[in-house]
């Protein structure tokens, strides 16, 4: 699951006349943009058995429907209802009012696929994922975009608080090039909060100095270092905050709800430049560190993993996507540990949730070493690696320190581990 980057230091400065480049025009990517952006921020919406009067027509043959709304803005009067039909013992079905007209029979079919896995209690649970197209355009100017969604098994005791919750996130964005001060960068404009409004919401900063900074929910991503990807640190900028690129401070001007066209002009407020993070892409050498594990042992990474293939796994007990993926991680560990596969966990738990780690790990059969300094998003190793969304993983060759691959999920993890171990044995 994604969250914001480091706090920006703001210094009062003399007012500077706004003067920037020509208007930036980006192109809408209506589906598949989550992979381009590289992260998502799951949003919650609830449902109940109460059918709202605003639904004028529902599909026939519903067995156990639940009714809810995706709180996304579209044309005036549009309400994006959804119906989740979950009959006991049968596959669930999702219906989404893509055009927001109250009729759920005249819309493109939504995707909704179940994946069964065993829980720590030995029981089988089914997690559903999919999504639907939703028209966030103005009246007479349709703009259908893909909203992805997923749901945990309503009977899973680990997710009891989410039995009436659907999680959703944007799978759309604007892409193109942005010219700032004469230099052109690859750019994405991302509606991270899946609000349908690319202006973002008004920012309210928290009163707790330890809390994460407030955000608008909309991000401008710029490939500042030209490495072909968008890093969370130094290349991710809130559209309602000034930012520093090329040693100068800028702000976004003229952004509308529809997004896509705006200007980048000089900011009246100066902000500090944020360096881009180390490159931990495939084939790159990871940043080494020395620390202590939760059992008090001193650990040197990756030097202590000579002859091994090791997964550096950033996670937290409170992270739903982390725990949803954990059965697969545990299965891979149990399958290949005897052959030389190790895992090193880095917890982003805070002072309260870190107390749950032993119980969570025991129930999930997580028997590998852990690092946990209880500093939440400011965890030292997470800061070193510029982690601002989890789960985040790096599969590393313990001999060379090189990244074999990153952020592998599902069967892809086991396949990569198996291939890496075979290659290592072949060299010995």
Secondary structure, DSSP 8 states (H G I E B T S, - for coil): -B-------EEE---------S-EE-EEE-SSHHHHH-----EEEEEES---TT--B--TT-SSEEEEEE----STT--EEEEEE--TTS--EEEE-TT-SSBTTSS---EEEEEEEE-TTS-EEEEEEEEEEEE-SBTTB--EEEEEEEE--TT-GGGGGGTTEEEEEE--EEEEEEEETTEEEEEEEE-TT--S-TT-------SSTTS-----S-EEEE-TT-SSS--SSSSEEETTS-EEETTEEEEEES--TT-SEEEEEE-SEEE----------TTSB---EEEE-TTS-EEEETGGGTT-EEEEEEE-TT-HHHHHHHHHHHHHHHHHGGGTEEEEEEE---TTGGGGHHHHHHHHT--SEEE--S-GGG-HHHHHTT--BSSEEEEEETTT-BEEEES--THHHHHHHHHHHHHHHHH-
